[in-house]
Amino acid sequence: MLSFLRATLCLATLQVATIFSLSAQHLPHSSPEAEGVDPQGILNFVNATKTSKTEFHSFMLLRHGKVIAEAWWNPYRPDLRHTLYSCSKSFTATAVGFAIGENKLKLTDKVISFFPDQLPAKVSDNLAALTVKDVLMMADGQDPEPIWVGIDTNWVRGFLAAPIVHKPGTVFLYNSVGTYMLSAIVQKVTGQTVLQYLKPRLFEPLGITGIDWETDPKGINTGGWGLRVKTEDMAKFAQLFLQKGKWNGKQLLPKGWVEEASSVKIIQHPDMPKAKRDSSDWEQGYCYQMWRCRNNAYRGDGAFGQYMIVMPDQDAVLAITAETTDMQEEINLVWKHLLPAMKPGKLAQNEPVDIELRKAIDALALKPAPKSDNSFFKTINGKSYSLKANRLKFSSINITESNGECLVAIKGDTANYALAFGNGAWHLDQTNKPGSSLTGALREIRTMLSPAKVAGSYTWKDDHTLQLTLRYIESPHTETFICNFNNNQLTIHHANSFEKGKEDLLTGVSL
């Protein structure tokens, strides 16, 4: 496997070549033992990922400010971004911190004060009382979360029109649209999007490049989701917080902001029994767009298993990208294997474990579909099939075999898509076909997501059933198309990796 596609463990004592140069733009590297970490714990963690419910895509572990282990599961790579989902919230809150430090706004500012022209005809007492701090701590008072505002073109007006049924600041309810409002407030007081505002203050000093962020129809960054950065960038952000906002000796974040932003502001379920709370990393208290964890840690986290974990007691941080339906199981692996591996002083080199660990990480991969051979390919080669009206808005599909690869051309209602799938291997490519997303139903500007980087693989499940697997490798998600051919009839079962049990059924005939 090509070195740039392989997961790499940085073991300085073994003189292992790293993917990244050790320039000022990238984090310094060390060995686990030099930073007081038992490599056996890291090996146990890597081995545990193989049987986990979580499909891991990458991780990067830092101790004392140095990378001691990093891995990418092929076809994911260190140079690729990854959709952060709600990890984006921590960056939005950081923009608020900068704006407060520059006296552009205050925690006590009323939300309605920023949007006098967007208010409903009657402003309730609760809406009038809602502050920036209330929104930061997920205590907007709305119930349920008004995610429906995303189907309109004016999200600010929709949020302000949503009923606030609890006194602001008193009841926790996870509210991604509330985070969007923080983004809108920052843009209102700075004249810049959150992405633009953070660039010279955060991204450039940390050497983070190639970022993009989805926006609402009016050009406001979505705030609560939609940011894409690399795994190392996530680790840098967590390391900045571990260092109390300092970077290379310079105080980037306002003094005291990290302590303010990472301390408990509200308890999610105050009546929950202690035993149940102690077993959950979602019941330790919420901060400013961050969660407290067990073991005196805190984190930014995003749907399907994106993590930026700060462990002050261990002077360590961990970034993870993944796809999972059980984020608690994912973080349990961290507490079980990585946390106890961290010791107070340097350790003697354990060369046998170091070598085993490197081999384990080098072998990490999400396997493509099994290689297969089917003479039936000749029967359908080059055929086009007209499809009945369907939710995906595909009108026809053409399937061709070329040099052992399966080439698929799809006609949609507004665009055509060309996809390629390797036989027993990932075919790396890019496409303008939109991928599946948790926020896909919202009216957003997503032009920055196209073309999407993908990896495709195919296999014949039986003589007449072709399975196509398409990974969107800058997101957590995967699509599958199971195509059954019966004379001139075609049936396609389409599904994505995060909506279990849900599929689209497409039917058609050969032209």
C-alpha positions in Angstrom: 0.0 0.0 0.0 1.3 3.4 -0.9 2.8 5.2 2.1 0.5 8.2 1.9 -2.5 5.9 2.1 -1.2 4.0 5.1 -1.8 4.8 8.7 1.4 5.8 10.4 2.5 5.6 13.9 5.2 8.1 14.9 7.8 6.2 17.0 10.8 8.4 17.2 12.9 5.7 19.0 12.3 3.4 16.0 13.1 6.2 13.5 9.7 5.7 11.8 9.2 8.1 8.9 6.1 10.3 9.5 3.6 11.5 6.9 3.9 15.1 8.0 7.0 17.2 7.9 8.0 18.5 11.3 7.6 22.1 10.2 6.1 24.9 12.2 2.8 24.1 10.5 2.5 20.6 12.0 2.6 19.3 15.4 5.8 17.9 16.9 6.1 14.1 17.2 7.6 11.8 19.8 7.4 8.2 21.0 4.9 7.0 23.5 7.6 6.0 26.0 9.3 9.4 25.8 6.1 11.0 26.8 5.2 8.5 29.5 2.7 6.4 27.7 2.8 2.6 27.6 2.6 1.6 23.9 0.8 -1.6 25.0 -2.2 0.6 25.9 -2.3 2.1 22.5 -2.0 -1.3 20.9 -4.9 -2.5 23.0 -6.9 0.4 21.8 -6.1 -0.2 18.2 -6.9 -3.9 18.5 -10.2 -3.1 20.3 -11.3 -0.9 17.4 -11.4 -4.0 15.2 -14.3 -5.5 17.1 -16.0 -2.2 18.1 -19.4 -1.1 16.9 -17.6 2.1 15.7 -16.1 2.3 12.3 -13.0 4.3 13.0 -11.6 6.6 10.3 -8.7 8.2 12.1 -7.2 9.2 15.5 -4.4 11.3 16.7 -3.1 11.1 20.3 -1.0 13.9 21.9 0.8 13.8 25.2 2.8 16.8 26.5 2.0 18.6 23.3 3.5 15.9 21.0 1.9 13.4 18.7 2.7 9.9 20.0 0.3 7.9 17.8 -1.8 8.6 14.8 -3.7 6.4 12.3 -5.9 6.6 9.3 -8.0 3.7 8.1 -7.5 3.4 4.3 -9.1 4.9 2.2 -9.2 7.8 4.7 -5.9 9.9 4.7 -4.2 12.6 6.7 -4.5 15.1 3.9 -8.3 14.8 3.8 -10.8 16.9 5.7 -13.6 15.2 7.7 -17.1 16.5 8.3 -17.2 17.5 12.0 -20.9 17.8 12.5 -21.4 19.3 16.1 -17.6 19.6 16.8 -18.2 22.7 14.7 -20.0 24.2 17.7 -16.8 24.4 19.7 -15.3 26.6 16.9 -18.4 28.8 16.8 -18.2 29.3 20.6 -14.5 30.2 20.2 -15.4 32.9 17.7 -17.8 34.3 20.4 -14.9 34.2 22.9 -12.7 36.3 20.5 -15.6 38.7 19.9 -16.1 39.2 23.7 -12.3 39.7 24.1 -12.5 42.5 21.5 -15.5 44.1 23.2 -17.7 43.4 20.2 -20.3 41.7 22.4 -20.9 40.5 26.0 -22.3 37.3 27.5 -25.2 39.3 29.0 -26.2 40.8 25.6 -29.8 40.1 24.7 -30.2 38.1 21.5 -33.0 40.3 20.2 -30.8 43.3 20.4 -28.8 42.1 17.4 -31.8 41.6 15.1 -34.4 44.3 15.7 -35.7 43.9 12.2 -36.3 40.2 12.4 -38.4 40.0 15.6 -41.9 38.5 15.7 -44.9 40.9 16.1 -45.1 40.0 19.8 -41.8 39.5 21.7 -42.5 37.2 24.7 -40.8 37.9 28.1 -38.7 34.7 27.6 -37.5 35.8 24.2 -36.7 39.3 25.5 -34.7 37.8 28.3 -32.6 35.4 26.2 -28.9 36.2 26.4 -25.8 35.1 24.5 -24.7 33.1 27.5 -28.0 31.2 27.6 -27.5 30.2 24.0 -23.9 29.2 24.6 -24.9 26.8 27.4 -27.8 25.2 25.4 -30.4 26.7 27.7 -32.4 28.7 25.1 -35.6 27.6 26.6 -37.1 26.2 23.4 -38.6 22.8 23.3 -38.4 21.1 20.9 -35.4 22.4 19.1 -36.7 24.4 16.1 -34.7 22.5 13.4 -37.6 23.2 11.1 -36.3 26.8 10.6 -33.8 25.3 8.2 -36.4 24.7 5.6 -36.9 28.5 5.2 -34.5 31.0 3.8 -34.4 33.2 6.8 -33.2 31.1 9.7 -32.7 34.0 12.1 -36.4 35.0 11.8 -37.5 31.4 12.2 -35.5 31.0 15.4 -36.8 34.2 16.9 -40.4 33.1 16.1 -40.0 29.7 17.8 -41.8 29.6 21.2 -39.5 29.7 24.3 -41.4 27.6 26.8 -38.8 27.7 29.6 -37.1 30.6 31.3 -33.8 31.0 29.5 -30.8 29.7 31.4 -32.7 27.1 33.4 -33.3 24.0 31.3 -30.8 22.2 29.0 -31.9 21.2 25.5 -29.5 20.5 22.7 -30.1 23.1 20.1 -28.0 23.3 17.0 -30.1 26.2 15.6 -29.2 28.1 18.7 -25.5 27.6 17.8 -26.4 28.9 14.3 -27.7 32.1 16.1 -24.3 32.5 17.7 -22.8 32.4 14.2 -25.3 35.0 13.0 -24.5 37.2 16.0 -20.7 37.1 15.4 -21.3 38.0 11.8 -23.6 40.8 12.8 -21.1 42.4 15.1 -17.9 41.8 13.1 -19.1 42.1 9.5 -17.5 38.7 8.7 -18.6 35.1 8.7 -17.3 33.0 11.6 -15.0 31.3 9.1 -13.6 34.7 7.9 -13.4 36.0 11.5 -11.5 32.9 12.8 -9.0 32.7 10.0 -6.5 35.3 11.2 -7.3 34.7 14.9 -7.3 30.9 15.1 -6.7 29.0 11.9 -3.7 30.9 10.6 -1.8 30.9 13.9 -2.4 27.1 14.3 -1.4 26.4 10.7 -4.9 25.2 9.8 -5.6 25.5 6.0 -8.1 24.2 3.5 -11.1 24.7 5.9 -14.6 25.1 4.6 -18.0 25.7 6.3 -21.5 25.3 5.1 -23.8 28.4 5.1 -27.4 29.2 5.3 -29.1 30.7 2.2 -28.1 34.2 3.4 -24.4 33.3 3.6 -24.1 32.9 7.4 -22.1 29.9 8.5 -24.3 27.2 9.9 -22.4 27.3 13.2 -23.8 24.2 14.8 -22.5 21.9 12.1 -20.9 22.1 8.6 -17.3 22.7 9.3 -14.6 20.4 7.7 -11.0 20.2 8.9 -8.3 17.6 9.0 -7.7 15.2 12.0 -4.5 17.1 12.9 -6.5 20.4 12.9 -8.9 18.9 15.4 -6.0 17.9 17.6 -4.5 21.4 17.3 -7.7 22.9 18.5 -7.9 20.6 21.5 -4.2 21.3 22.3 -4.9 25.0 22.2 -7.5 24.5 24.9 -5.2 22.3 26.9 -2.7 25.1 26.8 -5.3 27.6 28.1 -5.4 29.4 24.8 -1.7 29.8 24.3 0.1 28.8 21.1 3.9 29.0 20.5 4.1 31.2 23.6 1.5 33.7 22.5 -1.9 34.1 24.1 -4.4 33.7 21.2 -7.6 33.2 23.2 -8.6 35.9 25.7 -7.2 35.0 29.1 -9.6 33.0 31.2 -11.8 32.1 28.2 -10.8 28.4 28.2 -11.6 28.1 31.9 -14.9 29.9 31.3 -15.8 27.9 28.2 -14.9 24.5 29.6 -16.5 24.6 33.0 -19.9 23.2 33.8 -22.7 25.7 33.2 -25.7 23.5 33.3 -26.6 19.8 34.3 -28.4 18.0 31.6 -30.8 15.9 33.8 -30.4 17.1 37.4 -32.9 14.4 38.7 -31.0 11.5 37.1 -29.7 8.9 39.7 -26.0 9.3 40.4 -25.1 5.8 39.4 -26.6 6.3 36.0 -25.0 9.7 35.6 -21.6 8.2 36.6 -21.7 5.8 33.7 -22.4 8.4 31.0 -20.2 11.0 29.3 -23.4 12.9 28.4 -24.4 13.6 32.0 -21.4 15.3 33.4 -22.6 18.8 32.6 -22.5 21.1 29.6 -20.2 24.0 29.1 -20.1 26.6 26.2 -20.7 24.3 23.2 -18.6 21.6 24.8 -19.3 18.6 27.1 -17.7 17.7 30.3 -16.5 14.1 30.4 -15.8 11.6 33.1 -12.2 11.5 34.3 -12.2 15.3 34.6 -11.9 15.7 30.8 -14.0 17.7 28.4 -14.7 17.5 24.7 -16.2 18.8 21.6 -18.1 16.1 19.9 -20.0 15.6 16.6 -22.6 13.2 15.4 -21.5 9.7 14.5 -18.4 9.8 16.6 -16.3 12.9 15.9 -14.3 13.8 19.0 -11.9 16.4 20.3 -11.1 15.3 23.8 -9.0 17.4 26.3 -7.6 15.5 29.3 -6.0 18.1 31.6 -5.0 15.7 34.3 -3.0 13.7 31.8 -1.7 16.6 29.8 -3.1 14.9 26.7 -5.6 15.4 23.9 -7.2 13.0 21.4 -8.9 13.6 18.1 -11.1 10.9 16.5 -13.1 10.8 13.3 -15.5 7.9 12.8 -19.0 6.7 12.1 -20.9 5.0 14.9 -24.4 4.6 16.3 -23.0 4.2 19.9 -20.7 7.2 20.8 -20.6 6.1 24.4 -19.1 2.7 23.4 -16.5 4.6 21.3 -15.3 6.9 24.1 -15.4 3.9 26.6 -12.5 2.5 24.6 -10.5 5.6 25.3 -11.1 5.4 29.1 -10.4 1.6 29.1 -7.2 1.5 27.1 -5.6 4.9 26.6 -6.2 6.6 29.9 -4.5 4.0 32.1 -1.6 3.9 29.7 -0.5 7.4 30.6 2.1 7.4 33.4 3.7 10.3 35.3 7.3 9.9 33.9 9.2 8.6 30.9 9.2 4.9 30.3 11.8 2.5 29.0 11.5 1.7 25.4 9.5 -1.4 24.6 10.7 -2.3 21.2 8.8 -5.5 20.7 5.5 -3.7 21.4 6.5 -0.7 19.4 7.1 -3.0 16.4 3.8 -4.8 16.9 2.0 -1.5 17.2 3.4 -0.1 14.0 2.4 -3.3 12.2 -1.1 -3.1 13.6 -1.5 0.6 12.6 0.0 0.0 9.1 -2.6 -2.7 8.5 -5.7 -0.6 9.4 -8.1 -0.4 6.5 -11.7 -0.4 5.7 -11.8 -3.3 3.3 -13.2 -2.8 -0.2 -15.8 -5.2 -1.5 -14.4 -8.7 -2.3 -12.9 -9.2 -5.7 -15.3 -11.0 -8.0 -15.6 -12.2 -11.6 -18.9 -12.6 -13.4 -19.4 -13.3 -17.1 -22.9 -11.7 -16.8 -21.1 -8.4 -16.9 -20.9 -8.9 -20.7 -24.7 -9.1 -20.9 -25.3 -5.7 -19.3 -22.1 -4.0 -20.4 -22.9 -0.6 -21.8 -26.6 -0.9 -21.3 -28.7 2.0 -20.1 -31.8 1.6 -17.9 -34.6 4.0 -17.7 -35.8 4.5 -14.0 -39.2 5.2 -12.7 -39.7 8.4 -10.7 -37.9 8.1 -7.4 -36.8 10.1 -4.3 -33.2 10.3 -5.5 -34.5 11.9 -8.8 -32.4 9.5 -10.9 -33.9 9.1 -14.4 -31.5 6.6 -15.9 -28.4 4.6 -15.2 -25.7 3.1 -17.4 -23.3 0.4 -16.3 -20.1 -0.4 -18.1 -17.1 -2.6 -17.4 -13.7 -1.1 -18.4 -10.3 -2.5 -17.5 -11.7 -4.4 -14.6 -13.6 -1.4 -13.1 -17.3 -0.8 -13.1 -18.2 2.6 -14.5 -21.6 4.0 -13.7 -23.2 7.0 -15.4 -26.4 8.4 -13.7 -28.7 11.0 -15.1 -30.4 13.1 -12.5 -33.0 15.9 -12.8 -30.5 18.7 -12.6 -27.1 17.0 -13.2 -25.4 13.9 -14.4 -23.0 11.8 -12.3 -20.0 9.6 -13.3 -18.8 7.1 -10.7 -16.1 4.4 -10.9 -15.8 1.3 -8.7 -12.7 -0.9 -8.3 -12.9 -4.7 -8.2 -11.5 -5.8 -4.9 -9.9 -2.4 -4.4 -10.9 1.2 -3.8 -11.1 3.4 -6.8 -10.3 7.0 -5.6 -12.1 9.7 -7.5 -14.3 12.7 -7.0 -17.9 13.4 -8.0 -20.5 16.2 -8.1 -23.1 13.8 -6.7 -24.2 15.0 -3.3 -23.6 12.5 -0.5 -25.9 11.5 2.3 -26.0 13.9 5.3 -27.8 14.2 8.6 -28.6 17.8 7.6 -29.3 17.1 4.0 -33.0 18.2 4.3 -32.1 21.8 5.3 -31.9 24.6 2.8 -28.2 25.4 2.8 -25.5 26.5 0.5 -23.2 23.4 0.0 -21.4 24.3 -3.1 -18.1 24.0 -1.2 -18.7 20.3 -0.8 -18.5 19.6 -4.5 -16.7 17.9 -6.0 -16.8 15.3 -3.2 -13.8 13.0 -2.8 -15.0 9.3 -2.9 -13.7 5.8 -2.9 -15.7 3.2 -4.9 -15.7 -0.6 -4.8 -17.9 -3.3 -6.4 -18.6 -7.0 -6.1 -21.0 -9.5 -7.6 -23.1 -11.0 -4.7 -24.5 -13.6 -7.1 -24.8 -14.1 -10.8 -27.3 -11.3 -11.3 -26.7 -9.0 -8.3 -24.1 -6.3 -8.4 -23.2 -4.4 -5.2 -21.7 -0.9 -5.5 -20.1 0.7 -2.4 -19.4 4.4 -2.5 -17.5 6.0 0.4 -17.5 9.8 0.8 -14.1 10.0 2.4 -14.4 13.6 3.7 -17.5 12.6 5.6 -18.4 9.8 7.9 -20.9 8.2 5.5 -21.1 5.5 2.8 -23.7 4.6 0.2 -24.5 1.2 -1.2 -26.4 0.3 -4.4 -27.5 -3.3 -4.8 -28.5 -3.8 -8.4 -30.5 -6.9 -9.4 -30.8 -7.7 -13.1 -33.7 -9.8 -14.3 -33.9 -10.0 -18.1 -34.4 -6.4 -19.1 -35.6 -5.4 -15.6 -33.4 -3.6 -13.1 -34.1 -3.2 -9.4 -31.8 -1.1 -7.2 -31.9 -1.0 -3.4 -30.1 2.2 -2.3 -29.1 2.8 1.4 -26.7 5.0 3.3 -24.7 3.9 6.3 -26.4 6.0 9.0 -30.1 5.4 8.3 -30.3 1.8 9.3 -33.3 -0.1 8.0 -34.2 2.7 5.5 -33.7 2.3 1.8 -34.8 3.7 -1.5 -36.2 1.2 -4.1 -35.5 2.1 -7.7 -36.9 0.2 -10.6 -36.4 0.4 -14.4 -36.1 -1.3 -17.7 -33.3 -1.4 -20.3 -33.6 1.2 -23.1 
